[in-house]
Amino acid sequence: MVEEIILNDTSIHVDHYKEETDNGLHNIIIGFKVTSEKYHDITTLLYEGVFDVKVPDRGLAFRGKIQQYSTSITNLYEKEQVGDFTLSLREVKN
């Protein structure tokens, strides 16, 4: 079971993980929780759009780009809020 992914040296604990390959390229879909305290850091990271992706539990590493991104809440600046994020990353060729 995958419990963590790393995007550009930022560790993210995942609640859901799905891995696929398409034409030899990896695609992962993850679900994770973001607290109001981490919201700014995570959204700033996600705005980068392309990442060094590592999945330690699978021994997987690739360069990936966001294909789809959604959240259950749009304003996590209010204290003690938690949002559910879903992120789909597709491998890009170097």
PDB file of N, CA, C and O in Angstrom, chain B, residues numbered from 101:
ATOM      1  N   MET B 101       0.839  -1.184   0.000  1.00  0.00           N
ATOM      2  CA  MET B 101       0.000   0.000   0.000  1.00  0.00           C
ATOM      3  C   MET B 101       0.886   1.251   0.000  1.00  0.00           C
ATOM      4  O   MET B 101       1.852   1.338   0.759  1.00  0.00           O
ATOM      5  N   VAL B 102       0.553   2.192  -0.839  1.00  0.00           N
ATOM      6  CA  VAL B 102       1.303   3.438  -0.935  1.00  0.00           C
ATOM      7  C   VAL B 102       0.776   4.415   0.109  1.00  0.00           C
ATOM      8  O   VAL B 102      -0.422   4.688   0.174  1.00  0.00           O
ATOM      9  N   GLU B 103       1.691   4.938   0.927  1.00  0.00           N
ATOM     10  CA  GLU B 103       1.321   5.882   1.973  1.00  0.00           C
ATOM     11  C   GLU B 103       1.885   7.272   1.749  1.00  0.00           C
ATOM     12  O   GLU B 103       1.474   8.225   2.411  1.00  0.00           O
ATOM     13  N   GLU B 104       2.839   7.397   0.805  1.00  0.00           N
ATOM     14  CA  GLU B 104       3.508   8.676   0.618  1.00  0.00           C
ATOM     15  C   GLU B 104       3.959   8.830  -0.823  1.00  0.00           C
ATOM     16  O   GLU B 104       4.383   7.867  -1.462  1.00  0.00           O
ATOM     17  N   ILE B 105       3.861  10.056  -1.327  1.00  0.00           N
ATOM     18  CA  ILE B 105       4.546  10.408  -2.562  1.00  0.00           C
ATOM     19  C   ILE B 105       5.372  11.653  -2.264  1.00  0.00           C
ATOM     20  O   ILE B 105       5.112  12.378  -1.304  1.00  0.00           O
ATOM     21  N   ILE B 106       6.358  11.879  -3.099  1.00  0.00           N
ATOM     22  CA  ILE B 106       7.214  13.045  -2.934  1.00  0.00           C
ATOM     23  C   ILE B 106       7.189  13.829  -4.235  1.00  0.00           C
ATOM     24  O   ILE B 106       7.504  13.304  -5.303  1.00  0.00           O
ATOM     25  N   LEU B 107       6.806  15.106  -4.124  1.00  0.00           N
ATOM     26  CA  LEU B 107       6.803  16.009  -5.271  1.00  0.00           C
ATOM     27  C   LEU B 107       7.859  17.073  -5.020  1.00  0.00           C
ATOM     28  O   LEU B 107       7.748  17.858  -4.078  1.00  0.00           O
ATOM     29  N   ASN B 108       8.887  17.098  -5.867  1.00  0.00           N
ATOM     30  CA  ASN B 108       9.964  18.095  -5.720  1.00  0.00           C
ATOM     31  C   ASN B 108      10.449  18.204  -4.280  1.00  0.00           C
ATOM     32  O   ASN B 108      10.562  19.307  -3.746  1.00  0.00           O
ATOM     33  N   ASP B 109      10.732  17.090  -3.659  1.00  0.00           N
ATOM     34  CA  ASP B 109      11.254  17.017  -2.284  1.00  0.00           C
ATOM     35  C   ASP B 109      10.234  17.352  -1.201  1.00  0.00           C
ATOM     36  O   ASP B 109      10.613  17.492  -0.038  1.00  0.00           O
ATOM     37  N   THR B 110       8.955  17.486  -1.542  1.00  0.00           N
ATOM     38  CA  THR B 110       7.902  17.697  -0.545  1.00  0.00           C
ATOM     39  C   THR B 110       7.134  16.396  -0.373  1.00  0.00           C
ATOM     40  O   THR B 110       6.549  15.882  -1.327  1.00  0.00           O
ATOM     41  N   SER B 111       7.138  15.870   0.832  1.00  0.00           N
ATOM     42  CA  SER B 111       6.452  14.621   1.142  1.00  0.00           C
ATOM     43  C   SER B 111       4.967  14.886   1.368  1.00  0.00           C
ATOM     44  O   SER B 111       4.585  15.819   2.074  1.00  0.00           O
ATOM     45  N   ILE B 112       4.134  14.038   0.748  1.00  0.00           N
ATOM     46  CA  ILE B 112       2.681  14.145   0.892  1.00  0.00           C
ATOM     47  C   ILE B 112       2.147  12.778   1.304  1.00  0.00           C
ATOM     48  O   ILE B 112       2.360  11.782   0.612  1.00  0.00           O
ATOM     49  N   HIS B 113       1.450  12.742   2.436  1.00  0.00           N
ATOM     50  CA  HIS B 113       0.803  11.507   2.893  1.00  0.00           C
ATOM     51  C   HIS B 113      -0.465  11.311   2.063  1.00  0.00           C
ATOM     52  O   HIS B 113      -1.295  12.216   1.977  1.00  0.00           O
ATOM     53  N   VAL B 114      -0.619  10.143   1.455  1.00  0.00           N
ATOM     54  CA  VAL B 114      -1.775   9.903   0.598  1.00  0.00           C
ATOM     55  C   VAL B 114      -2.768   8.953   1.258  1.00  0.00           C
ATOM     56  O   VAL B 114      -2.394   8.024   1.973  1.00  0.00           O
ATOM     57  N   ASP B 115      -4.044   9.218   0.995  1.00  0.00           N
ATOM     58  CA  ASP B 115      -5.129   8.363   1.482  1.00  0.00           C
ATOM     59  C   ASP B 115      -5.555   7.360   0.424  1.00  0.00           C
ATOM     60  O   ASP B 115      -5.984   6.251   0.740  1.00  0.00           O
ATOM     61  N   HIS B 116      -5.431   7.764  -0.846  1.00  0.00           N
ATOM     62  CA  HIS B 116      -5.808   6.916  -1.978  1.00  0.00           C
ATOM     63  C   HIS B 116      -4.715   7.001  -3.032  1.00  0.00           C
ATOM     64  O   HIS B 116      -4.135   8.062  -3.263  1.00  0.00           O
ATOM     65  N   TYR B 117      -4.444   5.862  -3.668  1.00  0.00           N
ATOM     66  CA  TYR B 117      -3.408   5.814  -4.695  1.00  0.00           C
ATOM     67  C   TYR B 117      -3.833   4.834  -5.777  1.00  0.00           C
ATOM     68  O   TYR B 117      -4.232   3.704  -5.492  1.00  0.00           O
ATOM     69  N   LYS B 118      -3.741   5.282  -7.013  1.00  0.00           N
ATOM     70  CA  LYS B 118      -4.009   4.414  -8.155  1.00  0.00           C
ATOM     71  C   LYS B 118      -2.910   4.664  -9.177  1.00  0.00           C
ATOM     72  O   LYS B 118      -2.548   5.808  -9.452  1.00  0.00           O
ATOM     73  N   GLU B 119      -2.388   3.585  -9.733  1.00  0.00           N
ATOM     74  CA  GLU B 119      -1.288   3.686 -10.693  1.00  0.00           C
ATOM     75  C   GLU B 119      -1.676   2.992 -11.986  1.00  0.00           C
ATOM     76  O   GLU B 119      -2.213   1.884 -11.976  1.00  0.00           O
ATOM     77  N   GLU B 120      -1.396   3.658 -13.100  1.00  0.00           N
ATOM     78  CA  GLU B 120      -1.671   3.095 -14.425  1.00  0.00           C
ATOM     79  C   GLU B 120      -0.477   3.381 -15.324  1.00  0.00           C
ATOM     80  O   GLU B 120       0.361   4.228 -15.013  1.00  0.00           O
ATOM     81  N   THR B 121      -0.409   2.669 -16.433  1.00  0.00           N
ATOM     82  CA  THR B 121       0.548   3.013 -17.484  1.00  0.00           C
ATOM     83  C   THR B 121      -0.215   3.113 -18.794  1.00  0.00           C
ATOM     84  O   THR B 121      -1.152   2.357 -19.051  1.00  0.00           O
ATOM     85  N   ASP B 122       0.208   4.060 -19.610  1.00  0.00           N
ATOM     86  CA  ASP B 122      -0.422   4.283 -20.901  1.00  0.00           C
ATOM     87  C   ASP B 122       0.690   4.602 -21.890  1.00  0.00           C
ATOM     88  O   ASP B 122       1.405   5.592 -21.740  1.00  0.00           O
ATOM     89  N   ASN B 123       0.826   3.751 -22.902  1.00  0.00           N
ATOM     90  CA  ASN B 123       1.910   3.911 -23.887  1.00  0.00           C
ATOM     91  C   ASN B 123       3.280   3.981 -23.220  1.00  0.00           C
ATOM     92  O   ASN B 123       4.161   4.716 -23.664  1.00  0.00           O
ATOM     93  N   GLY B 124       3.448   3.208 -22.148  1.00  0.00           N
ATOM     94  CA  GLY B 124       4.723   3.144 -21.448  1.00  0.00           C
ATOM     95  C   GLY B 124       4.975   4.282 -20.481  1.00  0.00           C
ATOM     96  O   GLY B 124       6.043   4.346 -19.872  1.00  0.00           O
ATOM     97  N   LEU B 125       4.010   5.189 -20.325  1.00  0.00           N
ATOM     98  CA  LEU B 125       4.160   6.323 -19.412  1.00  0.00           C
ATOM     99  C   LEU B 125       3.297   6.105 -18.169  1.00  0.00           C
ATOM    100  O   LEU B 125       2.167   5.626 -18.256  1.00  0.00           O
ATOM    101  N   HIS B 126       3.849   6.465 -17.022  1.00  0.00           N
ATOM    102  CA  HIS B 126       3.133   6.300 -15.764  1.00  0.00           C
ATOM    103  C   HIS B 126       2.094   7.397 -15.575  1.00  0.00           C
ATOM    104  O   HIS B 126       2.290   8.543 -15.981  1.00  0.00           O
ATOM    105  N   ASN B 127       0.997   7.020 -14.957  1.00  0.00           N
ATOM    106  CA  ASN B 127      -0.037   7.953 -14.548  1.00  0.00           C
ATOM    107  C   ASN B 127      -0.457   7.542 -13.149  1.00  0.00           C
ATOM    108  O   ASN B 127      -0.819   6.389 -12.919  1.00  0.00           O
ATOM    109  N   ILE B 128      -0.410   8.485 -12.210  1.00  0.00           N
ATOM    110  CA  ILE B 128      -0.875   8.159 -10.865  1.00  0.00           C
ATOM    111  C   ILE B 128      -1.975   9.133 -10.479  1.00  0.00           C
ATOM    112  O   ILE B 128      -1.967  10.304 -10.858  1.00  0.00           O
ATOM    113  N   ILE B 129      -2.915   8.610  -9.716  1.00  0.00           N
ATOM    114  CA  ILE B 129      -4.016   9.413  -9.186  1.00  0.00           C
ATOM    115  C   ILE B 129      -3.965   9.237  -7.677  1.00  0.00           C
ATOM    116  O   ILE B 129      -3.973   8.116  -7.169  1.00  0.00           O
ATOM    117  N   ILE B 130      -3.911  10.364  -6.965  1.00  0.00           N
ATOM    118  CA  ILE B 130      -3.818  10.305  -5.514  1.00  0.00           C
ATOM    119  C   ILE B 130      -4.901  11.153  -4.877  1.00  0.00           C
ATOM    120  O   ILE B 130      -5.390  12.122  -5.458  1.00  0.00           O
ATOM    121  N   GLY B 131      -5.257  10.764  -3.677  1.00  0.00           N
ATOM    122  CA  GLY B 131      -6.146  11.555  -2.838  1.00  0.00           C
ATOM    123  C   GLY B 131      -5.428  11.813  -1.532  1.00  0.00           C
ATOM    124  O   GLY B 131      -4.806  10.911  -0.972  1.00  0.00           O
ATOM    125  N   PHE B 132      -5.509  13.042  -1.042  1.00  0.00           N
ATOM    126  CA  PHE B 132      -4.832  13.380   0.205  1.00  0.00           C
ATOM    127  C   PHE B 132      -5.546  14.541   0.878  1.00  0.00           C
ATOM    128  O   PHE B 132      -6.287  15.286   0.236  1.00  0.00           O
ATOM    129  N   LYS B 133      -5.317  14.685   2.162  1.00  0.00           N
ATOM    130  CA  LYS B 133      -5.937  15.743   2.939  1.00  0.00           C
ATOM    131  C   LYS B 133      -4.955  16.897   3.106  1.00  0.00           C
ATOM    132  O   LYS B 133      -3.750  16.696   3.258  1.00  0.00           O
ATOM    133  N   VAL B 134      -5.504  18.114   3.073  1.00  0.00           N
ATOM    134  CA  VAL B 134      -4.701  19.315   3.288  1.00  0.00           C
ATOM    135  C   VAL B 134      -5.377  20.134   4.375  1.00  0.00           C
ATOM    136  O   VAL B 134      -6.565  20.444   4.287  1.00  0.00           O
ATOM    137  N   THR B 135      -4.607  20.481   5.401  1.00  0.00           N
ATOM    138  CA  THR B 135      -5.129  21.310   6.481  1.00  0.00           C
ATOM    139  C   THR B 135      -4.949  22.784   6.132  1.00  0.00           C
ATOM    140  O   THR B 135      -4.167  23.135   5.249  1.00  0.00           O
ATOM    141  N   SER B 136      -5.678  23.630   6.830  1.00  0.00           N
ATOM    142  CA  SER B 136      -5.551  25.072   6.601  1.00  0.00           C
ATOM    143  C   SER B 136      -4.121  25.535   6.853  1.00  0.00           C
ATOM    144  O   SER B 136      -3.667  26.494   6.229  1.00  0.00           O
ATOM    145  N   GLU B 137      -3.408  24.873   7.752  1.00  0.00           N
ATOM    146  CA  GLU B 137      -2.023  25.243   8.053  1.00  0.00           C
ATOM    147  C   GLU B 137      -1.076  24.939   6.889  1.00  0.00           C
ATOM    148  O   GLU B 137      -0.074  25.633   6.717  1.00  0.00           O
ATOM    149  N   LYS B 138      -1.375  23.927   6.101  1.00  0.00           N
ATOM    150  CA  LYS B 138      -0.508  23.511   4.985  1.00  0.00           C
ATOM    151  C   LYS B 138      -1.011  23.989   3.619  1.00  0.00           C
ATOM    152  O   LYS B 138      -0.332  23.808   2.608  1.00  0.00           O
ATOM    153  N   TYR B 139      -2.186  24.591   3.591  1.00  0.00           N
ATOM    154  CA  TYR B 139      -2.831  24.965   2.337  1.00  0.00           C
ATOM    155  C   TYR B 139      -1.936  25.813   1.436  1.00  0.00           C
ATOM    156  O   TYR B 139      -1.767  25.494   0.259  1.00  0.00           O
ATOM    157  N   HIS B 140      -1.373  26.867   1.962  1.00  0.00           N
ATOM    158  CA  HIS B 140      -0.549  27.764   1.148  1.00  0.00           C
ATOM    159  C   HIS B 140       0.652  27.022   0.560  1.00  0.00           C
ATOM    160  O   HIS B 140       0.947  27.161  -0.627  1.00  0.00           O
ATOM    161  N   ASP B 141       1.340  26.239   1.383  1.00  0.00           N
ATOM    162  CA  ASP B 141       2.522  25.504   0.908  1.00  0.00           C
ATOM    163  C   ASP B 141       2.161  24.508  -0.193  1.00  0.00           C
ATOM    164  O   ASP B 141       2.867  24.410  -1.197  1.00  0.00           O
ATOM    165  N   ILE B 142       1.071  23.771  -0.011  1.00  0.00           N
ATOM    166  CA  ILE B 142       0.681  22.749  -0.995  1.00  0.00           C
ATOM    167  C   ILE B 142       0.213  23.400  -2.291  1.00  0.00           C
ATOM    168  O   ILE B 142       0.616  22.969  -3.371  1.00  0.00           O
ATOM    169  N   THR B 143      -0.623  24.423  -2.208  1.00  0.00           N
ATOM    170  CA  THR B 143      -1.104  25.039  -3.444  1.00  0.00           C
ATOM    171  C   THR B 143       0.025  25.751  -4.192  1.00  0.00           C
ATOM    172  O   THR B 143       0.047  25.748  -5.423  1.00  0.00           O
ATOM    173  N   THR B 144       0.944  26.351  -3.474  1.00  0.00           N
ATOM    174  CA  THR B 144       2.110  26.967  -4.116  1.00  0.00           C
ATOM    175  C   THR B 144       2.923  25.903  -4.851  1.00  0.00           C
ATOM    176  O   THR B 144       3.371  26.126  -5.976  1.00  0.00           O
ATOM    177  N   LEU B 145       3.110  24.758  -4.220  1.00  0.00           N
ATOM    178  CA  LEU B 145       3.813  23.645  -4.863  1.00  0.00           C
ATOM    179  C   LEU B 145       3.065  23.188  -6.115  1.00  0.00           C
ATOM    180  O   LEU B 145       3.682  22.998  -7.163  1.00  0.00           O
ATOM    181  N   LEU B 146       1.760  23.012  -6.021  1.00  0.00           N
ATOM    182  CA  LEU B 146       0.988  22.503  -7.151  1.00  0.00           C
ATOM    183  C   LEU B 146       0.982  23.464  -8.334  1.00  0.00           C
ATOM    184  O   LEU B 146       0.875  23.029  -9.481  1.00  0.00           O
ATOM    185  N   TYR B 147       1.096  24.753  -8.075  1.00  0.00           N
ATOM    186  CA  TYR B 147       1.143  25.730  -9.170  1.00  0.00           C
ATOM    187  C   TYR B 147       2.396  25.574 -10.029  1.00  0.00           C
ATOM    188  O   TYR B 147       2.448  26.104 -11.139  1.00  0.00           O
ATOM    189  N   GLU B 148       3.403  24.857  -9.537  1.00  0.00           N
ATOM    190  CA  GLU B 148       4.591  24.595 -10.358  1.00  0.00           C
ATOM    191  C   GLU B 148       4.236  23.755 -11.580  1.00  0.00           C
ATOM    192  O   GLU B 148       4.845  23.912 -12.639  1.00  0.00           O
ATOM    193  N   GLY B 149       3.253  22.862 -11.441  1.00  0.00           N
ATOM    194  CA  GLY B 149       2.711  22.122 -12.577  1.00  0.00           C
ATOM    195  C   GLY B 149       3.470  20.888 -13.021  1.00  0.00           C
ATOM    196  O   GLY B 149       2.851  19.897 -13.406  1.00  0.00           O
ATOM    197  N   VAL B 150       4.799  20.920 -12.978  1.00  0.00           N
ATOM    198  CA  VAL B 150       5.631  19.781 -13.384  1.00  0.00           C
ATOM    199  C   VAL B 150       6.566  19.462 -12.221  1.00  0.00           C
ATOM    200  O   VAL B 150       7.124  20.363 -11.595  1.00  0.00           O
ATOM    201  N   PHE B 151       6.731  18.161 -11.939  1.00  0.00           N
ATOM    202  CA  PHE B 151       7.424  17.755 -10.723  1.00  0.00           C
ATOM    203  C   PHE B 151       8.359  16.565 -10.945  1.00  0.00           C
ATOM    204  O   PHE B 151       8.194  15.787 -11.885  1.00  0.00           O
ATOM    205  N   ASP B 152       9.330  16.450 -10.068  1.00  0.00           N
ATOM    206  CA  ASP B 152      10.044  15.196  -9.883  1.00  0.00           C
ATOM    207  C   ASP B 152       9.158  14.401  -8.932  1.00  0.00           C
ATOM    208  O   ASP B 152       8.973  14.787  -7.778  1.00  0.00           O
ATOM    209  N   VAL B 153       8.616  13.297  -9.415  1.00  0.00           N
ATOM    210  CA  VAL B 153       7.675  12.487  -8.650  1.00  0.00           C
ATOM    211  C   VAL B 153       8.392  11.231  -8.163  1.00  0.00           C
ATOM    212  O   VAL B 153       9.046  10.539  -8.943  1.00  0.00           O
ATOM    213  N   LYS B 154       8.264  10.946  -6.875  1.00  0.00           N
ATOM    214  CA  LYS B 154       8.805   9.718  -6.301  1.00  0.00           C
ATOM    215  C   LYS B 154       7.712   9.031  -5.503  1.00  0.00           C
ATOM    216  O   LYS B 154       6.962   9.662  -4.758  1.00  0.00           O
ATOM    217  N   VAL B 155       7.644   7.716  -5.684  1.00  0.00           N
ATOM    218  CA  VAL B 155       6.711   6.897  -4.919  1.00  0.00           C
ATOM    219  C   VAL B 155       7.567   5.832  -4.230  1.00  0.00           C
ATOM    220  O   VAL B 155       7.752   4.740  -4.766  1.00  0.00           O
ATOM    221  N   PRO B 156       8.092   6.153  -3.030  1.00  0.00           N
ATOM    222  CA  PRO B 156       9.039   5.255  -2.367  1.00  0.00           C
ATOM    223  C   PRO B 156       8.525   3.829  -2.163  1.00  0.00           C
ATOM    224  O   PRO B 156       9.282   2.871  -2.318  1.00  0.00           O
ATOM    225  N   ASP B 157       7.251   3.682  -1.819  1.00  0.00           N
ATOM    226  CA  ASP B 157       6.699   2.346  -1.568  1.00  0.00           C
ATOM    227  C   ASP B 157       6.674   1.467  -2.818  1.00  0.00           C
ATOM    228  O   ASP B 157       6.579   0.244  -2.715  1.00  0.00           O
ATOM    229  N   ARG B 158       6.760   2.086  -3.997  1.00  0.00           N
ATOM    230  CA  ARG B 158       6.742   1.339  -5.254  1.00  0.00           C
ATOM    231  C   ARG B 158       8.091   1.364  -5.965  1.00  0.00           C
ATOM    232  O   ARG B 158       8.260   0.711  -6.994  1.00  0.00           O
ATOM    233  N   GLY B 159       9.063   2.120  -5.419  1.00  0.00           N
ATOM    234  CA  GLY B 159      10.352   2.250  -6.085  1.00  0.00           C
ATOM    235  C   GLY B 159      10.216   2.970  -7.420  1.00  0.00           C
ATOM    236  O   GLY B 159      10.964   2.692  -8.357  1.00  0.00           O
ATOM    237  N   LEU B 160       9.282   3.875  -7.509  1.00  0.00           N
ATOM    238  CA  LEU B 160       8.948   4.556  -8.753  1.00  0.00           C
ATOM    239  C   LEU B 160       9.406   6.011  -8.702  1.00  0.00           C
ATOM    240  O   LEU B 160       9.205   6.697  -7.700  1.00  0.00           O
ATOM    241  N   ALA B 161      10.013   6.470  -9.774  1.00  0.00           N
ATOM    242  CA  ALA B 161      10.421   7.874  -9.887  1.00  0.00           C
ATOM    243  C   ALA B 161      10.292   8.285 -11.348  1.00  0.00           C
ATOM    244  O   ALA B 161      10.709   7.556 -12.248  1.00  0.00           O
ATOM    245  N   PHE B 162       9.709   9.463 -11.576  1.00  0.00           N
ATOM    246  CA  PHE B 162       9.567   9.977 -12.934  1.00  0.00           C
ATOM    247  C   PHE B 162       9.303  11.477 -12.884  1.00  0.00           C
ATOM    248  O   PHE B 162       9.009  12.028 -11.823  1.00  0.00           O
ATOM    249  N   ARG B 163       9.408  12.118 -14.015  1.00  0.00           N
ATOM    250  CA  ARG B 163       9.053  13.530 -14.161  1.00  0.00           C
ATOM    251  C   ARG B 163       7.584  13.551 -14.567  1.00  0.00           C
ATOM    252  O   ARG B 163       7.207  12.927 -15.559  1.00  0.00           O
ATOM    253  N   GLY B 164       6.749  14.264 -13.808  1.00  0.00           N
ATOM    254  CA  GLY B 164       5.310  14.233 -14.058  1.00  0.00           C
ATOM    255  C   GLY B 164       4.685  15.602 -14.117  1.00  0.00           C
ATOM    256  O   GLY B 164       5.188  16.564 -13.537  1.00  0.00           O
ATOM    257  N   LYS B 165       3.575  15.672 -14.831  1.00  0.00           N
ATOM    258  CA  LYS B 165       2.826  16.911 -15.024  1.00  0.00           C
ATOM    259  C   LYS B 165       1.395  16.705 -14.546  1.00  0.00           C
ATOM    260  O   LYS B 165       0.831  15.622 -14.707  1.00  0.00           O
ATOM    261  N   ILE B 166       0.810  17.740 -13.959  1.00  0.00           N
ATOM    262  CA  ILE B 166      -0.576  17.659 -13.506  1.00  0.00           C
ATOM    263  C   ILE B 166      -1.497  17.503 -14.711  1.00  0.00           C
ATOM    264  O   ILE B 166      -1.427  18.280 -15.663  1.00  0.00           O
ATOM    265  N   GLN B 167      -2.357  16.495 -14.660  1.00  0.00           N
ATOM    266  CA  GLN B 167      -3.385  16.298 -15.670  1.00  0.00           C
ATOM    267  C   GLN B 167      -4.732  16.792 -15.167  1.00  0.00           C
ATOM    268  O   GLN B 167      -5.534  17.341 -15.923  1.00  0.00           O
ATOM    269  N   GLN B 168      -4.966  16.585 -13.869  1.00  0.00           N
ATOM    270  CA  GLN B 168      -6.230  16.992 -13.271  1.00  0.00           C
ATOM    271  C   GLN B 168      -5.999  17.241 -11.789  1.00  0.00           C
ATOM    272  O   GLN B 168      -5.184  16.573 -11.153  1.00  0.00           O
ATOM    273  N   TYR B 169      -6.729  18.212 -11.248  1.00  0.00           N
ATOM    274  CA  TYR B 169      -6.557  18.594  -9.855  1.00  0.00           C
ATOM    275  C   TYR B 169      -7.887  19.128  -9.348  1.00  0.00           C
ATOM    276  O   TYR B 169      -8.527  19.942 -10.015  1.00  0.00           O
ATOM    277  N   SER B 170      -8.305  18.678  -8.180  1.00  0.00           N
ATOM    278  CA  SER B 170      -9.543  19.196  -7.597  1.00  0.00           C
ATOM    279  C   SER B 170      -9.443  19.172  -6.078  1.00  0.00           C
ATOM    280  O   SER B 170      -8.619  18.465  -5.497  1.00  0.00           O
ATOM    281  N   THR B 171     -10.299  19.959  -5.460  1.00  0.00           N
ATOM    282  CA  THR B 171     -10.356  20.017  -4.007  1.00  0.00           C
ATOM    283  C   THR B 171     -11.809  20.134  -3.561  1.00  0.00           C
ATOM    284  O   THR B 171     -12.657  20.653  -4.286  1.00  0.00           O
ATOM    285  N   SER B 172     -12.075  19.647  -2.369  1.00  0.00           N
ATOM    286  CA  SER B 172     -13.434  19.670  -1.838  1.00  0.00           C
ATOM    287  C   SER B 172     -13.792  21.014  -1.215  1.00  0.00           C
ATOM    288  O   SER B 172     -14.955  21.265  -0.898  1.00  0.00           O
ATOM    289  N   ILE B 173     -12.801  21.870  -1.041  1.00  0.00           N
ATOM    290  CA  ILE B 173     -13.034  23.145  -0.375  1.00  0.00           C
ATOM    291  C   ILE B 173     -12.159  24.201  -1.041  1.00  0.00           C
ATOM    292  O   ILE B 173     -11.010  23.928  -1.389  1.00  0.00           O
ATOM    293  N   THR B 174     -12.689  25.383  -1.214  1.00  0.00           N
ATOM    294  CA  THR B 174     -11.939  26.407  -1.938  1.00  0.00           C
ATOM    295  C   THR B 174     -11.264  27.426  -1.037  1.00  0.00           C
ATOM    296  O   THR B 174     -10.394  28.163  -1.500  1.00  0.00           O
ATOM    297  N   ASN B 175     -11.633  27.492   0.225  1.00  0.00           N
ATOM    298  CA  ASN B 175     -11.005  28.460   1.110  1.00  0.00           C
ATOM    299  C   ASN B 175     -10.493  27.788   2.370  1.00  0.00           C
ATOM    300  O   ASN B 175     -11.192  27.699   3.380  1.00  0.00           O
ATOM    301  N   LEU B 176      -9.264  27.320   2.289  1.00  0.00           N
ATOM    302  CA  LEU B 176      -8.652  26.691   3.463  1.00  0.00           C
ATOM    303  C   LEU B 176      -7.861  27.703   4.289  1.00  0.00           C
ATOM    304  O   LEU B 176      -7.060  27.322   5.143  1.00  0.00           O
ATOM    305  N   TYR B 177      -8.086  28.978   4.036  1.00  0.00           N
ATOM    306  CA  TYR B 177      -7.421  29.987   4.860  1.00  0.00           C
ATOM    307  C   TYR B 177      -8.100  30.134   6.223  1.00  0.00           C
ATOM    308  O   TYR B 177      -7.521  30.714   7.142  1.00  0.00           O
ATOM    309  N   GLU B 178      -9.311  29.619   6.359  1.00  0.00           N
ATOM    310  CA  GLU B 178      -9.972  29.618   7.661  1.00  0.00           C
ATOM    311  C   GLU B 178      -9.341  28.543   8.534  1.00  0.00           C
ATOM    312  O   GLU B 178      -9.135  27.418   8.080  1.00  0.00           O
ATOM    313  N   LYS B 179      -9.035  28.877   9.770  1.00  0.00           N
ATOM    314  CA  LYS B 179      -8.360  27.942  10.681  1.00  0.00           C
ATOM    315  C   LYS B 179      -9.158  26.656  10.893  1.00  0.00           C
ATOM    316  O   LYS B 179     -10.388  26.638  10.867  1.00  0.00           O
ATOM    317  N   GLU B 180      -8.398  25.585  11.103  1.00  0.00           N
ATOM    318  CA  GLU B 180      -8.914  24.258  11.449  1.00  0.00           C
ATOM    319  C   GLU B 180      -9.808  23.642  10.387  1.00  0.00           C
ATOM    320  O   GLU B 180     -10.677  22.830  10.706  1.00  0.00           O
ATOM    321  N   GLN B 181      -9.610  24.013   9.135  1.00  0.00           N
ATOM    322  CA  GLN B 181     -10.326  23.413   8.019  1.00  0.00           C
ATOM    323  C   GLN B 181      -9.454  22.312   7.406  1.00  0.00           C
ATOM    324  O   GLN B 181      -8.227  22.374   7.479  1.00  0.00           O
ATOM    325  N   VAL B 182     -10.088  21.319   6.811  1.00  0.00           N
ATOM    326  CA  VAL B 182      -9.379  20.252   6.114  1.00  0.00           C
ATOM    327  C   VAL B 182     -10.075  20.014   4.785  1.00  0.00           C
ATOM    328  O   VAL B 182     -11.294  19.850   4.729  1.00  0.00           O
ATOM    329  N   GLY B 183      -9.290  19.997   3.722  1.00  0.00           N
ATOM    330  CA  GLY B 183      -9.839  19.749   2.396  1.00  0.00           C
ATOM    331  C   GLY B 183      -9.326  18.438   1.829  1.00  0.00           C
ATOM    332  O   GLY B 183      -8.207  18.017   2.120  1.00  0.00           O
ATOM    333  N   ASP B 184     -10.154  17.800   1.018  1.00  0.00           N
ATOM    334  CA  ASP B 184      -9.761  16.587   0.307  1.00  0.00           C
ATOM    335  C   ASP B 184      -9.301  16.996  -1.092  1.00  0.00           C
ATOM    336  O   ASP B 184     -10.065  17.574  -1.865  1.00  0.00           O
ATOM    337  N   PHE B 185      -8.049  16.690  -1.400  1.00  0.00           N
ATOM    338  CA  PHE B 185      -7.482  17.013  -2.703  1.00  0.00           C
ATOM    339  C   PHE B 185      -7.363  15.735  -3.526  1.00  0.00           C
ATOM    340  O   PHE B 185      -7.059  14.669  -2.989  1.00  0.00           O
ATOM    341  N   THR B 186      -7.602  15.846  -4.825  1.00  0.00           N
ATOM    342  CA  THR B 186      -7.375  14.755  -5.765  1.00  0.00           C
ATOM    343  C   THR B 186      -6.455  15.291  -6.850  1.00  0.00           C
ATOM    344  O   THR B 186      -6.657  16.386  -7.375  1.00  0.00           O
ATOM    345  N   LEU B 187      -5.444  14.502  -7.172  1.00  0.00           N
ATOM    346  CA  LEU B 187      -4.422  14.942  -8.113  1.00  0.00           C
ATOM    347  C   LEU B 187      -4.070  13.795  -9.044  1.00  0.00           C
ATOM    348  O   LEU B 187      -3.813  12.674  -8.603  1.00  0.00           O
ATOM    349  N   SER B 188      -4.062  14.087 -10.334  1.00  0.00           N
ATOM    350  CA  SER B 188      -3.650  13.116 -11.335  1.00  0.00           C
ATOM    351  C   SER B 188      -2.367  13.640 -11.981  1.00  0.00           C
ATOM    352  O   SER B 188      -2.326  14.765 -12.481  1.00  0.00           O
ATOM    353  N   LEU B 189      -1.330  12.815 -11.963  1.00  0.00           N
ATOM    354  CA  LEU B 189      -0.033  13.175 -12.533  1.00  0.00           C
ATOM    355  C   LEU B 189       0.321  12.196 -13.635  1.00  0.00           C
ATOM    356  O   LEU B 189       0.199  10.983 -13.467  1.00  0.00           O
ATOM    357  N   ARG B 190       0.762  12.735 -14.766  1.00  0.00           N
ATOM    358  CA  ARG B 190       1.163  11.905 -15.906  1.00  0.00           C
ATOM    359  C   ARG B 190       2.634  12.139 -16.189  1.00  0.00           C
ATOM    360  O   ARG B 190       3.115  13.272 -16.185  1.00  0.00           O
ATOM    361  N   GLU B 191       3.333  11.050 -16.433  1.00  0.00           N
ATOM    362  CA  GLU B 191       4.747  11.117 -16.759  1.00  0.00           C
ATOM    363  C   GLU B 191       4.963  11.879 -18.065  1.00  0.00           C
ATOM    364  O   GLU B 191       4.218  11.700 -19.028  1.00  0.00           O
ATOM    365  N   VAL B 192       5.975  12.718 -18.086  1.00  0.00           N
ATOM    366  CA  VAL B 192       6.362  13.422 -19.310  1.00  0.00           C
ATOM    367  C   VAL B 192       7.754  12.957 -19.706  1.00  0.00           C
ATOM    368  O   VAL B 192       8.603  12.678 -18.859  1.00  0.00           O
ATOM    369  N   LYS B 193       7.966  12.881 -21.003  1.00  0.00           N
ATOM    370  CA  LYS B 193       9.282  12.482 -21.479  1.00  0.00           C
ATOM    371  C   LYS B 193      10.219  13.668 -21.354  1.00  0.00           C
ATOM    372  O   LYS B 193       9.838  14.813 -21.598  1.00  0.00           O
ATOM    373  N   ASN B 194      11.455  13.371 -20.967  1.00  0.00           N
ATOM    374  CA  ASN B 194      12.460  14.439 -20.804  1.00  0.00           C
ATOM    375  C   ASN B 194      12.940  14.949 -22.132  1.00  0.00           C
ATOM    376  O   ASN B 194      13.783  15.845 -22.181  1.00  0.00           O
TER     377      ASN B 194
END
